[in-house]
Amino acid sequence: MPTSPAAGKFVRPPTLTATVADHIRENIVRGDFPPGAPLHEVGLGKSLGISRGTVREALRYLQDENLVEIVPHQGAFVTRLSPKRAREIYTLRAQLEPYAVRLAMDRKAYRPQDLDQLDALVRRLADLERKRDLFETITTDMEFHRVMCERCDHEMLMDVLRGLQYQTRLFILNTMLYRSDLERDELTHRAILDAIRSNEPGHAEEIVRQHIITAGTSLVTHMDSQAESGNDIPGSIVGS
């Protein structure tokens, strides 16, 4: 008798378009393509050895994540920064991330290995803050938030949060602000982890919400003060 195929989830390999989108996204969040910078399809295609059409598809994918703006008859650009957009990102995160944590805690979905991973990320934050490694600190911070939220078992919610977290990295890196006037990130993230370990969903929700609101308020205040002093943020839209 023929053998039945093994049961399991089929994992589709990444398409070329998805791979190109990953490459461009990484360049954006690293600051290699600053806010407002043009993204030329022909130049990117030549540098990557791919067709212009594939680049165009990848840019449309990144437009859906709000990392790229496509302007008719002008082309594609890295999303410009504005205090208004920063407020929208952080206020939305302040609603959705606590909800993701609540879902995970209500399901008792956090495994010991998840908590160990979060603990390792907190300790890495402490080390990176001592080294003043801005990029890796931002990356580790966002990885903490990803791991914290992903046990919610809500794919649509995680898709939205991924886009918001990429945009958060873009803002923090290009405003050169990383909670410099606030409590150390090791401590704030340790408080979140302790709240998750407490098995009190309401308490954890509030800790996460306040953490995000505090960071967002600081970022917007910083952007507003830079605009008032005449110090331009790359790719910023003043007053938007």
N, C-alpha and C positions, 0 to 999 in steps of 0.2 A: 504494500500500500504506500502511496506517496506520503511523504512526511509533511505535516502541516507546518506552515511558517511559524516561527517562534513569536509568541505574543510579546508585545512591547510597543512603545511609542516610536513612530517613525520620525527621525530627525532630518529635516530637509537641509541639504548643504546650502551655505550662503550663496546668493547670486552675485554676479560681477557687480551689478548696480549696488547691492547692499555693501559689498566690500569697498567700493569706491566711496560710498556715503560714509562708511566708518572712517576711512582715511581722511576725508575732508573734514569731518566732524572733529577728529582728534587734532587736526591742525588748527581748527577754530578755537577749541577749548584750551589749547596750549598757548594761544596768542600769536601763532605764526601768521594767521589771517586775522588782523584786528577788526573791530566793529567798523562797518562802513566800507571795508575794502571790497573792490570788485572781484568777482570770481569768474574769470573768462573761460568759457567752455573750450575754446580752441587751445589756449595755453595749458589748461589742466589736462586736456586730452593728450597733448603731445608729451607733457612731462610724465604722464602715467602710462603712455603707450596704449591708449584706448580710444574709442570713437567719441566724437563730440556728442552723439546721441546718448551714449551711456552716462557721460558727465551730466547732461541735461536731466536725465531721469534721477540721478543721485541728488542733484540740487533741488529737484522738486520734492524728493523724500525729506531733505533737510528743511525745506520750507514748511512742511507739515509739523516739524519739531520746533518751528519758530527760531531756528538758528540762521536761516537764510531768508532774505527778502528778494522776490523776483519782481522787477519793475518793468512793465510793458515798454518795449522799444528802447530800453536802456540796459537790461541784463540783470544778473544776479549779484547780490551784495551780502556780506556778512551783516546780520541784524544790527541795527544801530541801537545805542543805549539811550535810555531816558528814565528819569525818576518815575514817570507814570508806569512804564513797563516793569520797573523794579518792584513797585508797590503791588502790581497785579500778580507778579510771580510769587512774592512772599506771602501775600494774603491768601492766595490759592493753596500754596504749600501748607500754610498754617491751618487750613481746613482739611486737606486730604491726607497729610502724613499722620496726624493724630488718629484719623479714622482708620488708616491702614494698621496702625499699632493696636487699636481697639479690636479690629477684626481678628488679628493674629492672637491677641491675648484671650479673647472670648472663645476661640477655637483651641486654646492651649497649644498653639502651633510652634512656639519657640522651643527648639530642641537644645540639649546641652551644647552641641557643637555650634549652634547659632550664637548662643550666649558667649561661648569661648571666642568665636570669631569677632564679635563686637568688642569683647574685652581686649583682644589683641590690637584691634584698630584704635581703641582709646590709648593704649600704651604707645602705639606708633605715633599718634598725634602728639603725645608728650615729647617724644624724641625729636620729631620734626620741628616742633615749636622751639625747642632748645637750639636746633640747627638753623632756624629761621629759613627753612626751605619752603617758600611760598607755594610753588606749584604742587609739590607733593603733599603739602598740608591740605590744600584745597581738594586734591584728588582723594585723599584719605577720608576727609570729612564727608564728601559725597558718597564714598563707598560705605561708610558707616550708615548713612541714611538709606542707601539702597538695601543693605542687608537687614536693617531694622524694619523696612516696609515689606520686603518681598514675601514674608511668610503669611501675608494677608490672604493669599490664594485668590486674588482678584486681578485677572490679566488686564482688563481695561483700565483699572485704576493704576496699575504699575506702568502701563504705556504712557499715561498722562504724566506720572511722576518722573519718569525717565527724562522726558522732554523738559520739564521744569528744572530738574537738577542740572542738566546740561546748560540751560540758560543761566542758572545761578552761578555755575563755574565761570561762564563768560563774563558776567557782571563783576564778580569779585576780582578776577585776575586783571581785568582792564581798568578797574578803578584803583587798583593797587591797595585795596582795603582788605585786611583779613582780621576783623575783630580786634584791632590793635588797642581800642579804648575800652574793651570789655573784659570780662572774666576769661581766664585761659580756657581754650577749647577742650583740653584734657578734662577739666572739671565739669564743664557743661555737658559733655557727652557721657562722662561717668555718671552724672545725675540721671540722665536718660536711661542708661543701662540699669542702674539701681532701681529705677521706677518700674522698668519691665520685669526685673527679678522679684519685685514686691508682690506680683500677682494682683495688683489693684489697677484695673484698666482705666478707671476714671482719673486716678492720680497720674498714670503714665501719659494719658492723653494731654493733660494740662501741662505737664513738664515739657513735652515735645512742642506743644503749641507756643508756650512762652519762649522757648529757645528760638524758634523760627521767627516769631514776631520781633524779638529783641534784635536778632541779626538783621532782619529786613529793615527795621527802623533805623538802625545804625548806618546801613548802606545808603538808604535814601537821604538821610541827613548829610552824610558825607558827599553825595552827589550834588545836593542842593548847595552846600557850602562851597564846593569847588566851582560851581557855576557862578555863584555870587562874587567869588574872588577873581573870576576871569581865567581860572585855570581849566582849560578844556580837557575833558575826558575823550580819548580817541573814539571817533564815531558816535559821539553823543548827540542827542537832540535836546537842546536846552528848552526847558519849559513845557515839554510834552508830557 
